[in-house]
Amino acid sequence: MIRLVLFVFWSFFTFVGVNQNLLAQSSQIKSQTFNADDIIGIWTNSDNIMKVKIEKIGSHYFGKLIWLEKPNEPDGSPKLDKFNPDPTLRKVPFIGLRVMKDIKYRGDGVWGGGTLYDPEKGKTYGCRITMVNSDVANIRGYVGVSLLGKTEKFSRVSK
């Protein structure tokens, strides 16, 4: 019973903390004006172990891996999408792989509606991108609803 009570309190405070963080980010975003194409460019994650090029194709945005700190397996061969649920795609190299697909601009510095693919797990997630400023974006991968996910900070390398 004590565990249940502690879990409920922890869940509540975690939920409140997450929402306060989202509100703080939202207030930062509202002070700036963004255009749909502001997301286009090359971005690196906070650990600087990958670079993703986001480009516009038609009216949607797509991101592909263009650089990895460790692009090869220990034997020197390129890392392949070996966990892809589609067996015909398991020999596709990580470099050049589209990891973000069909992202749409929602307005107010937010893009979403598409998918984010993790080739290290072979899993596809919902995707939401929120611009903090012109050189920083939070990319969130989630399952089902945006609250059930993980956010990673990306910094612009170049436009």
C-alpha positions in Angstrom: 0.0 0.0 0.0 2.8 2.4 0.9 4.4 1.7 -2.5 1.2 2.6 -4.2 0.9 5.8 -2.4 4.5 6.7 -3.1 4.0 5.8 -6.7 0.9 8.0 -7.0 2.7 11.0 -5.4 5.8 10.5 -7.5 3.7 10.2 -10.6 1.8 13.4 -9.7 4.9 15.4 -9.0 6.6 14.1 -12.1 3.6 15.0 -14.2 3.4 18.5 -12.7 7.2 19.0 -13.2 6.9 17.9 -16.8 4.0 20.2 -17.5 5.9 23.1 -15.8 8.9 22.4 -18.0 6.6 22.3 -21.1 5.0 25.6 -20.0 8.4 27.2 -19.5 9.5 26.1 -22.9 6.2 27.2 -24.4 6.7 30.7 -23.0 10.2 30.9 -24.4 8.9 29.9 -27.8 6.0 32.3 -27.8 8.4 35.2 -27.5 9.9 34.3 -30.9 8.4 34.0 -34.4 9.2 30.9 -36.4 8.5 30.0 -40.0 7.9 26.5 -41.2 11.3 26.2 -43.0 13.2 27.3 -39.9 13.7 23.6 -39.1 15.7 23.0 -42.3 19.4 22.4 -41.7 21.9 20.1 -40.0 21.4 19.3 -36.4 23.5 17.5 -33.8 22.3 15.9 -30.6 23.5 17.0 -27.1 26.2 14.3 -27.0 27.4 15.3 -30.5 27.4 11.6 -31.6 25.2 12.1 -34.6 24.2 14.7 -37.2 20.8 14.8 -38.8 20.0 16.8 -42.0 16.4 18.0 -42.0 15.1 18.9 -45.4 11.7 19.7 -47.0 10.3 17.3 -49.6 6.9 18.6 -50.9 5.1 20.0 -47.9 6.6 17.7 -45.3 10.0 17.6 -43.5 12.3 14.6 -43.4 15.5 14.0 -41.5 18.4 11.6 -42.4 21.5 10.6 -40.6 24.5 12.2 -42.3 27.2 11.6 -39.7 27.9 9.3 -36.7 30.7 9.4 -34.3 31.0 5.6 -34.7 29.5 4.8 -38.1 31.2 1.3 -38.3 30.9 -2.0 -36.5 34.0 -3.2 -34.6 35.1 -5.2 -37.7 35.1 -2.0 -39.8 32.0 -2.7 -41.8 29.3 0.1 -41.8 26.5 -0.1 -39.2 23.4 -1.5 -40.9 19.7 -1.2 -40.0 19.8 -4.8 -38.9 16.8 -4.5 -36.4 14.4 -3.1 -39.0 11.1 -4.9 -38.8 11.2 -5.2 -42.6 13.8 -7.9 -43.4 14.4 -6.4 -46.9 15.7 -3.2 -45.3 18.2 -4.8 -42.8 21.2 -4.2 -45.1 20.6 -0.4 -45.4 23.5 1.6 -43.8 22.8 4.0 -41.0 24.5 6.8 -42.9 21.8 8.2 -45.3 19.0 6.5 -43.4 15.8 8.5 -43.1 15.1 8.6 -39.4 12.4 11.3 -39.5 9.5 11.2 -41.9 6.4 13.2 -42.8 6.8 15.9 -40.2 4.4 18.8 -40.7 4.6 22.4 -39.4 1.9 22.9 -36.7 2.7 26.6 -36.0 4.2 28.5 -33.1 7.6 26.8 -33.5 6.2 23.2 -33.3 6.4 20.4 -36.0 4.8 17.0 -35.6 2.5 14.4 -37.0 5.3 12.3 -38.4 7.6 9.6 -37.2 11.0 9.1 -35.6 12.8 5.9 -36.3 15.5 4.4 -34.0 17.7 2.1 -36.1 19.5 0.8 -33.0 16.2 -0.7 -31.8 14.3 -1.0 -35.0 11.4 1.0 -33.4 9.3 3.8 -34.8 7.9 6.5 -32.6 5.7 9.6 -32.9 7.7 12.8 -33.4 7.3 16.3 -32.1 9.9 19.0 -32.6 9.8 22.3 -30.7 12.1 25.1 -31.5 13.5 26.8 -28.4 15.3 29.4 -30.5 16.8 29.5 -34.0 19.7 27.2 -33.1 18.1 24.9 -30.5 15.3 22.4 -30.9 13.8 19.8 -28.6 13.0 16.6 -30.5 10.6 14.2 -28.7 10.0 10.6 -29.6 6.9 9.1 -28.1 4.5 6.2 -28.1 0.9 7.1 -28.4 0.7 10.4 -26.7 3.5 13.0 -26.3 3.6 12.6 -22.6 4.9 9.1 -23.0 8.2 9.7 -24.5 11.7 11.1 -24.4 13.0 14.5 -25.4 16.5 15.2 -26.7 18.0 18.6 -27.2 19.5 19.2 -30.7 21.7 22.2 -31.7 22.0 23.6 -35.2 25.3 22.9 -37.0 24.4 24.8 -40.1 21.5 26.0 -42.2 
